[in-house]
Amino acid sequence: MQAAAGERILIRSKTVGGSERHGEILEVRGADGQPPYLVRFDDGHESLVFPGADSVIEHAPAR
């Protein structure tokens, strides 16, 4: 998984009926866009995230 600061991340719930979490990647701390990522979630909470298989990076459109 690779990402860049400013891109969005979606983390799906691991339980049926659970809510998804959406956030903005503020900082990439791994080499070459690899995790961990510092993420500010839409509710304002910030966390260091090591995304798993339930996560999707919403890449910025190419210019």
KELUMTOR-23003 format. One record per residue (C-alpha): x, y, z; residue number from 1. Coordinates in steps of 0.02 Angstrom, whole numbers, padded with zeros to 5 digits, m for minus. Layout:
BEGIN
<node x="X" y="Y" z="Z" i="NUM"/>
...
# end
This chain:
BEGIN
<node x="00000" y="00000" z="00000" i="1"/>
<node x="00067" y="00171" z="m00048" i="2"/>
<node x="m00002" y="00343" z="m00012" i="3"/>
<node x="00046" y="00526" z="m00006" i="4"/>
<node x="00001" y="00666" z="00113" i="5"/>
<node x="m00163" y="00745" z="00064" i="6"/>
<node x="m00242" y="00585" z="00000" i="7"/>
<node x="m00392" y="00509" z="00087" i="8"/>
<node x="m00407" y="00341" z="00173" i="9"/>
<node x="m00562" y="00236" z="00199" i="10"/>
<node x="m00562" y="00103" z="00335" i="11"/>
<node x="m00707" y="m00018" z="00326" i="12"/>
<node x="m00783" y="m00093" z="00483" i="13"/>
<node x="m00731" y="m00269" z="00531" i="14"/>
<node x="m00907" y="m00305" z="00595" i="15"/>
<node x="m01071" y="m00314" z="00501" i="16"/>
<node x="m01167" y="m00153" z="00518" i="17"/>
<node x="m01016" y="m00057" z="00584" i="18"/>
<node x="m00975" y="00115" z="00518" i="19"/>
<node x="m00835" y="00160" z="00400" i="20"/>
<node x="m00701" y="00286" z="00449" i="21"/>
<node x="m00641" y="00417" z="00327" i="22"/>
<node x="m00491" y="00529" z="00349" i="23"/>
<node x="m00353" y="00631" z="00270" i="24"/>
<node x="m00174" y="00572" z="00272" i="25"/>
<node x="m00073" y="00710" z="00352" i="26"/>
<node x="00097" y="00627" z="00352" i="27"/>
<node x="00178" y="00471" z="00279" i="28"/>
<node x="00306" y="00400" z="00400" i="29"/>
<node x="00361" y="00247" z="00302" i="30"/>
<node x="00484" y="00244" z="00157" i="31"/>
<node x="00418" y="00270" z="m00020" i="32"/>
<node x="00238" y="00303" z="00033" i="33"/>
<node x="00225" y="00151" z="00144" i="34"/>
<node x="00134" y="00148" z="00313" i="35"/>
<node x="00119" y="00203" z="00448" i="36"/>
<node x="00015" y="00358" z="00409" i="37"/>
<node x="m00035" y="00500" z="00523" i="38"/>
<node x="m00221" y="00522" z="00486" i="39"/>
<node x="m00347" y="00654" z="00537" i="40"/>
<node x="m00517" y="00571" z="00533" i="41"/>
<node x="m00673" y="00668" z="00484" i="42"/>
<node x="m00725" y="00676" z="00667" i="43"/>
<node x="m00564" y="00773" z="00705" i="44"/>
<node x="m00473" y="00629" z="00791" i="45"/>
<node x="m00291" y="00604" z="00738" i="46"/>
<node x="m00206" y="00436" z="00744" i="47"/>
<node x="m00056" y="00340" z="00680" i="48"/>
<node x="m00127" y="00208" z="00563" i="49"/>
<node x="m00054" y="00044" z="00501" i="50"/>
<node x="m00189" y="00003" z="00372" i="51"/>
<node x="m00244" y="m00176" z="00345" i="52"/>
<node x="m00341" y="m00268" z="00212" i="53"/>
<node x="m00499" y="m00173" z="00263" i="54"/>
<node x="m00423" y="m00006" z="00207" i="55"/>
<node x="m00425" y="00085" z="00040" i="56"/>
<node x="m00322" y="00236" z="m00012" i="57"/>
<node x="m00419" y="00361" z="m00115" i="58"/>
<node x="m00278" y="00426" z="m00226" i="59"/>
<node x="m00277" y="00605" z="m00287" i="60"/>
<node x="m00316" y="00621" z="m00473" i="61"/>
<node x="m00164" y="00634" z="m00587" i="62"/>
<node x="m00130" y="00808" z="m00654" i="63"/>
# end
